[in-house]
């Protein structure tokens, strides 16, 4: 039986492959600062777009907008980590950016939600 950490890592690999199939390259995995973490930081070089991704693994996709209460709290921490990433790597500052929460269920990306930016 897999641990929660192993399940999370597997979901992140699935999400990474999903984004790579859309033309994105990985800049960072599990970018950590004391107040939070971003699971994936990706770039689409064709349109110079950064995508900051929070990956959630679920057995079943949450119905309706069950993700929303979680997202509001998590978004604040993610924004801090995003700012840290941009301060550390200023060469990506001019890029278009977006924040997404991705649900992985049954071994595939089941839904992506656009979280906007700042």
N, C-alpha and C positions, 0 to 999 in steps of 0.2 A: 504494500500500500504506500502511495506517495505522500510525502509530507506537504504541508501547505506551501512551504518555500519551493519545493520541487514543482508543484502544480503551477505556482505563479511563474516560475522560470520557463516552464513549458508553454504557458499562455503567451508570455512575452516573445518567445521564439516564433510562435504561430502568427502573432501580430506583426512581427518584423518581416516574415516572409510575405504576408499580405501586402504590406507597404512596399516591399521590394518589387512585387509584381506590378505595382502601380508606378514604378520608376523612381522610387525614393532610395537614398543611400543612408546608412546609419552613421551618425556623427558621434553619438554616445548612447551607452546602455546604462541604466541605473545611475544617472547623474545625481549625486547626493550632496546635500548641504545639511547643516545641523537642523534646520527647520523643515526639511522635506526632501522629496526625491521625485525625479521624472523618470519613468520607466524607459522611454525611448525618445531620443532626439534625432530627427530625420531631416534630410534635405532632398528636395526635388530640384536637381540642377537645371533642368530644362526651363523652369519658370522661376528659379531662385526663391523657393518657398521653404521655410522651416516648419516642421510639424512636431509639436511637443505632445507626447502620447502617454496617457495613463491607461494601463491595461488592467482589466478586471476579469477574473476567471469565475464563471458560474456554471453550475450544472444545467440550469435552465435560464434563459434570458428573462430578466425582470419585466413583468407586464406593465403597460402604461408608462408612467414616468416615475417608477419606483427608484430610479437612480438619482433623481433630482436632489433630495435632501443631502445625500452623500456628496454630490458634486459641488454644492454651494460651499460646504466647509473645506473640501479638498482643494477647490479652485484657488482659494487664498494662499495656501501653502505652495501650490504649483506655480503661481505667479511669482512668488519670491524666488523659487528655484530657477524659473525662466530668466528672471532679471540677472541672477547670479551667472547663469550660463552666458548670457549676452555680454555681461561685464568681463567675463573671463575670455570670451572669444568675440571681440568687437567686430571682427571681419564679417560676421553674420548679421550685424545690426541693420544693414539696409534691406535685408530680405523681407519678403512678405512672410507673415507668421500666422499660425493658428494653433489652437489647443484642442485636443480631442480626448474623449474617453471612449475606450474600445472594450466591448464585451466579447470574450471568447467563450463559446459554449460548444460542447461536443466536438472539440478539436478543430474548430474553425471560427473566424471572426463572424459574429452574428449581428453586431450593430456598432455603428460609430456615431458619436454625438459631437457636434461642433461646440466647443466651449468658448470660442472667440479669443480675444487677447486683451490684456490690460483693461 
